[in-house]
Amino acid sequence: MTTSSLIDVEPLRTILQMECQRNYANTTVFGGLDKYLCKWARETRDKISSPELLARFTELHLADSSYAEWDVDKRKVWIKDVLDWLARAETAAGISPAKKRQTRSKVVSRPSAGPVARSSNGDKGLDSPVTIVKGIAASSASKLAKLGAQTIRDLLYFFPRRHLDYSQRKPIAELEVGEEQTVLATVWEARIARLGPQQGTEVIVGDETGNMRAVWFNQPFLAKNFPTNAQLVLSGRVSEFKGNKVFESPEWELVEDKELIHTGRLVPVYPLTRGLYPRQVRNIVKRVLDNWVWQVTDFLPQEIKSRCHLLDLPEAIIQAHYPDSHLVKAEARKRLAFDELFLLQLGVLGKKRDWQESQPGNAFTINRESLNRFLNSLPFALTQAQQRVLQDILADLQESRPMSRLLQGEVGSGKTVVATAALLVAADNGYQGAFMVPTEILAEQHFKNICQLLSKISNEKDEQGNVCCYHGLFSHPVTFALLTGSLSEKEKAALHQQIQEGKIDIIIGTHALIQKAVEFSKLGLAVIDEQHRFGVLQRLALRQKGFNPHILVMTATPIPRTLALTLYGDLDLSVIDELPPGRQEIKTRWLRPEQRGRAYDFLRKQTLAGQQAFIICPLIEESESIEAKAAVVEYERLSREVFPDLRLGLLHGRMAASEKEKVMQSFRDGKLDILVSTPVVEVGIDVPNATVMLVEAADRFGLSQLHQFRGRVGRGEKQSYCLLLAEKPSPEGSERLKAIEETRDGFVLAEKDLELRGPGEFFGTRQSGLPDLRMARLSDTPLLELARNEAIALFQRDSGFTMPEHGLLAKELARVWQTGGELS
């Protein structure tokens, strides 16, 4: 091999290519190209063994160029000549095209994320564990697993939360205090120095405009990384010390023949957990991108990509992590978010088709006379919204295609009455109905309320504990039963047998209804209350109890239409958008920390007048156990110091179900004045006597959740109040508190919440059985509608994905939905 093979051409080629991209403005290298070329030529001249190459090297004046003085045309010609010389030097060194491509994937500065070369690691598949990546030991793998990254594919899709913009380079003399900036400088000195009480690293760096210090506190070990005369990139916030600019603990990187990862570009900021560090995670993800992104198959048909102006998938993944610019980052997000929404839409469209067409349903006959007898007996008239929704449901029930409908309505809007009417129609047709709710207390509430309504119109009734039978409503008696987990084994067994034998017409219960022991004789309608508390798998389990029964799911969580169509695309949508007349408006006040005493006084006044109150403890996202401990401490403080003369109860998520039910029942029965609770009370009890809801650290909650808390009071005749306490809310927190104080409409609040917080408030996809949404923002209505329209069009054209061009899409759809349980 000739000594020409020792010439490292790639750094200079990259700089010259960037200079071309920057229109020959001599801005690629600080201090200009001439200074850099002089240094590079001195180091390179002695390595050239070919007389021909050396002669041309001299002709080009690389060691003493006058680039700064030339006009653009001359610069353009000269750079072309130098690039030609570099190519000849490479050929003389025997570097193969493949090797050249591999070398070109390493870039001195902000790279273009072009095709990535295959590496020897890449022959292992995308579903391989992360431990095959160099630098990931078992301990790191377990930490990454906590963040949801267990495979190579997971790491490729482990997108940063945001990016730090370190792309704006400046000479040292032009740095501004307080701004995030980047410098490229030479290391003059690096040493271990005493910085405050402990040792750290101090580096003196300089460029042609001046010198400055960079310091790292408590990290003396860093000093050995900065050899004198090394080219160093520093990125971070510039501060001032004794009148001099200084970088304090900046990100740093030595300039080598490789792409910058931590500095000098848009730098990714990844989610972390204890024991993982930013530089470590960036290095891991970069390694995975370089070695595996070429394995990612682009499953989107070309016509959709062209029509929607979407990037290729591997390119989008690279640019989502290490974008060339803010513009390209936005394009990458658009492609990846489109994929998520598009696959979600195709999945729910497939579910709807499977449910409604794979098996026929049961068409019911509506006995208007019996139904009207029930409706006319109610102590109130149905609102127009209730009547409209009931007609939607009755129309569905008369079809042989099974109903799949989502019923939305505010707390107290009268969903239960509408559901009861539908269940009675099922019973009148000789079918069983199931009414499933998330908590035992809600199941008991519904059972008690429905029995009270029916007892008024029944000419004969037989009420025995958890089974009630009513005569005279239809041509045959209608039997209701309550099935919950807290029944004795003997009671459960007896009830299971009656359900199996068809002796029970309508069963109200918790998730106990989907257990294997419960066999229905002829399930025709399933009503699921508070849909977001049930995963898709639980919904499916209930559906499988009958021969494709009609399904009605209900929620009091207001869900904006766009979100409902996306996440519940398999369901038709009905909304009860008016409250019954005479409902009290709940007065809502956002209180400042200094008003806490007045809030407590107001609570005491209300309880002494015979009313009851809730106090909601702060949301602690890290851990339910920490949240529970905090609630216990707060409960003890309130009992001891603030309300020693009142009866307080405590409710938190770590309590046993039976314990929770007992506390809630005591509160409902008026045996407690104040219920101190973690956010588990959000879906729960109907206590007409409760008139005050006090929410601690209210700025930590989303608007929809705050609206749900507010809905726990105001259920009786007395004026009710919602008091929101917040210590130091962020600007976003303040905006939410202002919105909840001013707005009563749950749907308006839901739209606002989507805008401020994203979709997690309404629907946890992780528990739902739906694919995760990492990039998609469900507040992005135009993209959501684009993905939905494309999915509908493709589904209408090729619902079975049998066309050759849809083969890869079918595989990806199956892979994404395989954990969902309803589409595989």
Secondary structure, DSSP 8 states (H G I E B T S, - for coil): --GGGG---HHHHHHHHHHHHTTT-S-SSTT-HHHHHHHHHHHHHTT---HHHHHHHHHTTGGG--GGGS-HHHHHHHHHHHHHHHHHHHHHTT--HHHHHHHHT--SSS---------GGGGS-TTSBGGGSTT--HHHHHHHHHTT--BHHHHHT---SEEEE---B--GGG--TTSEEEEEEEEEEEEEEEETTEEEEEEEEEETTEEEEEEETT-GGGGGG--TT-EEEEEEEEEEETTEEEEES-EEEE--SS--SSSSSEEEE----TT--HHHHHHHHHHHHHHHGGG----S-HHHHHHHT---HHHHHHHHHS-SSHHHHHHHHHHHHHHHHHHHHHHHHHHHHHHHHSS--------HHHHHHHHHHSSS---HHHHHHHHHHHHHHTSSS--EEEEEE-TTS-HHHHHHHHHHHHHHTT-EEEEE-SSHHHHHHHHHHHHHHHHTT-SEEEEETTEEEEESSSSS-EEEEEE-TTS-HHHHHHHHHHHHTT--SEEEESGGGGSTT---SSEEEEEEESGGGS-HHHHHHHHTTSSS-EEEEEESS---HHHHHHHTTTSEEEEE----TT----EEEEE-GGGHHHHHHHHHHHHHTT-EEEEE----TT-HHHHHHHHHHHHHHIIIII-TTS-EEEE-TTS-HHHHHHHHHHHHTT--SEEEE-GGGGS----TTEEEEEETTGGGS-HHHHHHHHTTS--SSS--EEEEE-SS--HHHHHHHHHHHH---HHHHHHHHHHHH-GGGT--HHHHTS---SS--TT-HHHHHHHHHHHHHHHHH-TT--SGGGHHHHHHHHHHHTTTSS--
